[in-house]
Amino acid sequence: MPESIALAPDGSAYVTFAGARQLARVSLRGGVRVLATLPAPAKGGVNTLVLGLPLTTGVVRADDGTLYFLYATGTADLTGV
């Protein structure tokens, strides 16, 4: 379930995979490299508003290369940018 995309200077793409709790880089040739898999919240994220499951959403690449994305889990300890 790809959710959001941000382009790198070389044309590759950073993609969040919402339900998989992952951030990945997709090369111009289609290769996928998972950069992060976020920890699952207690109870599987049932307290996440509306969806009832944790999700990784939105990705932005800053000029210095830093990637920012949101992780929504329904818990204060894991939800954030």
MDAnalysis code that builds the backbone (N, CA, C; Angstrom):
import MDAnalysis as mda
import numpy as np

u = mda.Universe.empty(243, n_residues=81, atom_resindex=np.repeat(np.arange(81), 3), trajectory=True)
u.add_TopologyAttr("name", ["N", "CA", "C"] * 81)
u.add_TopologyAttr("resid", np.arange(1, 82))
u.add_TopologyAttr("resname", ["MET", "PRO", "GLU", "SER", "ILE", "ALA", "LEU", "ALA", "PRO", "ASP", "GLY", "SER", "ALA", "TYR", "VAL", "THR", "PHE", "ALA", "GLY", "ALA", "ARG", "GLN", "LEU", "ALA", "ARG", "VAL", "SER", "LEU", "ARG", "GLY", "GLY", "VAL", "ARG", "VAL", "LEU", "ALA", "THR", "LEU", "PRO", "ALA", "PRO", "ALA", "LYS", "GLY", "GLY", "VAL", "ASN", "THR", "LEU", "VAL", "LEU", "GLY", "LEU", "PRO", "LEU", "THR", "THR", "GLY", "VAL", "VAL", "ARG", "ALA", "ASP", "ASP", "GLY", "THR", "LEU", "TYR", "PHE", "LEU", "TYR", "ALA", "THR", "GLY", "THR", "ALA", "ASP", "LEU", "THR", "GLY", "VAL"])
u.atoms.positions = np.array([
    [0.829, -1.171, 0.000],
    [0.000, 0.000, 0.000],
    [0.886, 1.252, 0.000],
    [1.457, 1.638, -1.129],
    [2.228, 2.883, -1.141],
    [1.298, 4.050, -0.842],
    [1.806, 4.976, -0.017],
    [0.935, 6.075, 0.418],
    [1.433, 7.432, -0.058],
    [2.730, 7.667, 0.037],
    [3.259, 8.978, -0.281],
    [4.618, 8.829, -0.944],
    [5.035, 9.887, -1.663],
    [6.280, 9.813, -2.423],
    [7.011, 11.157, -2.366],
    [8.323, 11.088, -2.293],
    [9.179, 12.279, -2.394],
    [10.360, 11.886, -3.276],
    [10.748, 12.764, -4.172],
    [11.827, 12.450, -5.104],
    [13.190, 12.844, -4.548],
    [14.183, 12.019, -4.843],
    [15.577, 12.303, -4.511],
    [16.210, 13.018, -5.697],
    [17.330, 13.709, -5.488],
    [17.978, 14.432, -6.588],
    [18.346, 13.545, -7.781],
    [18.633, 12.265, -7.520],
    [19.018, 11.364, -8.611],
    [17.824, 10.760, -9.345],
    [16.601, 11.161, -8.959],
    [15.407, 10.653, -9.625],
    [14.781, 9.445, -8.960],
    [15.471, 8.848, -7.998],
    [14.844, 7.755, -7.263],
    [13.755, 8.341, -6.366],
    [12.965, 7.483, -5.771],
    [11.828, 7.957, -4.978],
    [11.851, 7.354, -3.584],
    [11.488, 8.171, -2.603],
    [11.241, 7.697, -1.247],
    [9.742, 7.487, -1.140],
    [9.347, 6.329, -0.634],
    [7.941, 5.956, -0.591],
    [7.598, 5.439, 0.795],
    [6.465, 5.884, 1.332],
    [5.959, 5.273, 2.554],
    [4.979, 4.178, 2.158],
    [5.088, 3.052, 2.853],
    [4.140, 1.953, 2.682],
    [3.284, 1.930, 3.939],
    [2.086, 2.472, 3.817],
    [1.226, 2.780, 4.957],
    [1.039, 1.606, 5.911],
    [0.426, 0.550, 5.471],
    [0.109, -0.574, 6.347],
    [1.298, -1.418, 6.757],
    [2.376, -1.352, 6.014],
    [3.574, -2.142, 6.331],
    [4.470, -1.449, 7.347],
    [4.151, -0.186, 7.683],
    [4.950, 0.602, 8.633],
    [6.369, 0.796, 8.110],
    [6.507, 1.024, 6.795],
    [7.839, 1.101, 6.195],
    [8.057, 2.371, 5.378],
    [9.340, 2.741, 5.307],
    [9.824, 3.771, 4.410],
    [10.845, 3.092, 3.509],
    [10.739, 3.292, 2.203],
    [11.631, 2.625, 1.261],
    [12.124, 3.596, 0.200],
    [13.215, 3.213, -0.442],
    [13.741, 3.965, -1.584],
    [13.570, 3.077, -2.814],
    [12.980, 3.647, -3.865],
    [12.762, 2.914, -5.101],
    [13.675, 3.532, -6.158],
    [14.548, 2.707, -6.729],
    [15.497, 3.200, -7.728],
    [14.806, 3.412, -9.071],
    [15.517, 4.063, -9.970],
    [14.981, 4.288, -11.313],
    [14.728, 2.983, -12.049],
    [15.427, 1.938, -11.680],
    [15.237, 0.619, -12.303],
    [14.179, -0.222, -11.600],
    [13.580, 0.339, -10.538],
    [12.505, -0.374, -9.849],
    [12.930, -1.175, -8.642],
    [14.217, -1.142, -8.305],
    [14.670, -1.844, -7.104],
    [14.154, -1.154, -5.858],
    [13.743, -1.945, -4.885],
    [13.201, -1.404, -3.638],
    [14.139, -1.750, -2.488],
    [14.528, -0.726, -1.727],
    [15.362, -0.919, -0.538],
    [14.613, -0.339, 0.651],
    [14.227, -1.189, 1.592],
    [13.520, -0.732, 2.786],
    [14.527, -0.022, 3.688],
    [14.241, 1.234, 4.006],
    [15.117, 2.035, 4.859],
    [14.743, 1.920, 6.330],
    [13.471, 1.710, 6.603],
    [13.012, 1.598, 7.989],
    [11.719, 0.819, 8.060],
    [11.625, -0.028, 9.063],
    [10.370, -0.659, 9.441],
    [10.132, -0.239, 10.878],
    [9.056, 0.472, 11.109],
    [8.789, 1.028, 12.433],
    [8.179, -0.018, 13.356],
    [8.423, 0.124, 14.656],
    [7.927, -0.883, 15.601],
    [6.405, -0.906, 15.656],
    [5.877, -2.091, 15.826],
    [4.425, -2.238, 15.949],
    [3.997, -1.788, 17.341],
    [2.913, -1.041, 17.436],
    [2.423, -0.622, 18.747],
    [1.743, -1.783, 19.476],
    [1.628, -1.628, 20.785],
    [0.896, -2.616, 21.577],
    [-0.531, -2.722, 21.047],
    [-1.073, -3.872, 21.104],
    [-2.444, -4.146, 20.630],
    [-2.593, -3.953, 19.131],
    [-1.494, -3.907, 18.391],
    [-1.554, -3.845, 16.940],
    [-2.076, -2.550, 16.360],
    [-2.179, -1.509, 17.179],
    [-2.629, -0.219, 16.672],
    [-4.124, -0.027, 16.636],
    [-4.861, -0.841, 17.387],
    [-6.324, -0.727, 17.361],
    [-6.817, 0.645, 17.802],
    [-5.975, 1.403, 18.507],
    [-6.373, 2.734, 18.973],
    [-6.080, 3.837, 17.956],
    [-5.543, 3.490, 16.798],
    [-5.292, 4.485, 15.757],
    [-6.639, 4.971, 15.227],
    [-6.835, 6.273, 15.286],
    [-8.121, 6.833, 14.874],
    [-8.507, 6.432, 13.459],
    [-9.741, 6.214, 13.243],
    [-10.403, 5.900, 11.978],
    [-10.033, 4.520, 11.445],
    [-8.743, 4.236, 11.240],
    [-8.338, 2.988, 10.588],
    [-8.195, 1.797, 11.526],
    [-7.777, 2.030, 12.750],
    [-7.592, 0.925, 13.682],
    [-6.342, 0.114, 13.426],
    [-5.404, 0.674, 12.667],
    [-4.121, 0.017, 12.438],
    [-3.060, 1.098, 12.291],
    [-1.810, 0.778, 12.658],
    [-0.758, 1.782, 12.528],
    [-0.445, 2.028, 11.061],
    [-0.063, 3.270, 10.742],
    [0.310, 3.521, 9.363],
    [1.383, 4.595, 9.261],
    [2.214, 4.407, 8.258],
    [3.267, 5.355, 7.910],
    [2.717, 6.174, 6.751],
    [2.762, 7.494, 6.892],
    [2.130, 8.341, 5.883],
    [2.932, 9.607, 5.645],
    [2.821, 10.139, 4.451],
    [3.498, 11.383, 4.111],
    [5.003, 11.274, 4.213],
    [5.710, 11.748, 3.229],
    [7.174, 11.792, 3.285],
    [7.636, 13.065, 2.576],
    [8.610, 13.719, 3.185],
    [9.187, 14.943, 2.632],
    [10.698, 14.840, 2.770],
    [11.411, 15.250, 1.735],
    [12.876, 15.271, 1.778],
    [13.327, 16.717, 1.892],
    [14.053, 17.038, 2.962],
    [14.578, 18.391, 3.158],
    [15.795, 18.599, 2.259],
    [16.197, 19.844, 2.078],
    [17.350, 20.177, 1.230],
    [18.635, 19.480, 1.680],
    [18.761, 19.227, 2.987],
    [19.967, 18.564, 3.486],
    [19.892, 17.040, 3.393],
    [18.788, 16.510, 2.824],
    [18.635, 15.073, 2.634],
    [17.860, 14.368, 3.738],
    [17.550, 15.079, 4.800],
    [16.780, 14.484, 5.895],
    [15.377, 14.134, 5.409],
    [14.906, 12.957, 5.790],
    [13.552, 12.524, 5.442],
    [12.648, 12.656, 6.656],
    [11.476, 13.229, 6.449],
    [10.474, 13.362, 7.498],
    [9.215, 12.644, 7.052],
    [8.619, 11.875, 7.965],
    [7.359, 11.208, 7.663],
    [6.593, 11.028, 8.955],
    [5.316, 10.781, 8.847],
    [4.464, 10.619, 10.011],
    [4.224, 9.140, 10.278],
    [4.241, 8.801, 11.558],
    [3.868, 7.453, 11.972],
    [2.707, 7.601, 12.945],
    [1.539, 7.115, 12.572],
    [0.339, 7.206, 13.401],
    [0.019, 5.829, 13.975],
    [-0.034, 5.743, 15.307],
    [-0.240, 4.451, 15.944],
    [-1.384, 4.425, 16.950],
    [-1.850, 5.606, 17.337],
    [-2.856, 5.662, 18.390],
    [-2.242, 5.615, 19.783],
    [-0.903, 5.650, 19.856],
    [-0.221, 5.669, 21.152],
    [0.732, 6.867, 21.196],
    [0.850, 7.478, 22.364],
    [1.689, 8.669, 22.516],
    [3.165, 8.360, 22.353],
    [3.586, 7.157, 22.694],
    [5.017, 6.840, 22.647],
    [5.551, 6.604, 21.229],
    [4.698, 6.257, 20.273],
    [5.173, 5.975, 18.915],
    [4.660, 6.923, 17.847],
    [3.579, 7.616, 18.097],
    [3.023, 8.522, 17.085],
    [3.858, 9.787, 16.975],
    [4.159, 10.193, 15.752],
    [4.886, 11.450, 15.558],
    [5.544, 11.535, 14.206],
    [6.336, 12.615, 14.038],
    [7.073, 12.857, 12.806],
    [8.476, 12.311, 12.975],
])
